[in-house]
Amino acid sequence: MDSGSLSVLPNSRTESDGSAVIRVLSYNIRSMRDDPVALARVMKACAPDLVLVQEAPRFFRWRKKLARLARAADLVLLTGGGSAAGPALLCSLRATVERTEDVLLPLTPGLHRRGFATAVVRFGGVRLGVVSCHLSLQKDERYAQGGMLLDRIAAMGVEHAVAGGDLNERPDGRTFRRLANALNDAWATRPWGAEYTSTPADPHQRIDAILATKGIEVLGCGVPDLDPDELRAATDHLPVLAALRIPAA
């Protein structure tokens, strides 16, 4: 599955065995400082069930800005934003929300505050833990936050979970490797579309990822083939889109 065409990636559906196929999008939106219309169009074109946002608006009227973006992309705001120091979750009406929790991570003096936006959702009879993260630029803090991410997933009380975000590190980095050893790196498991997520004007590195617990089947993951001008206008990262099959309980 090497085409980035959205029509090649499986559509959302519930299977006869009770499993659910969902589309998950991870996207750093740079606080919506670029073109919000282009940003919403990119999100909508991906037809996601879940959007794991990084660098959501955090300050003045941040809830209204996120809600406006969600509406424009035919989604709803699930949780996060200012209350999670940047990460947020959006979802389609296909998702049923069980609970949400925004988590602020320990603050290192002189560095940016980080957090997780988390939720447990259901698609039919399938339960799924979800975490959006944006890890530190500082390598030691980033490594510690990677451990906190794994601990958070383990504490969610669900069999299956997906995490995604801006890891601020390439796949050969020790934090990325720590996460990929514990979870399936969706792009490495079944690449689809393009690999590199930064920057839209010069894609040369993969620092954004979608990661899934071992029981989830990755049907394809990568950067979708969308209008390059639209992608450049939307934000300073490229989106990562994955189709995942979540087993029935």
Summary of the structure (lengths in Angstrom):
residues: 249
radius of gyration: 16.2
end to end distance: 27.6
largest distance: 52.4
contacts: 920
relative contact order: 0.20
helix: 26%
strand: 33%
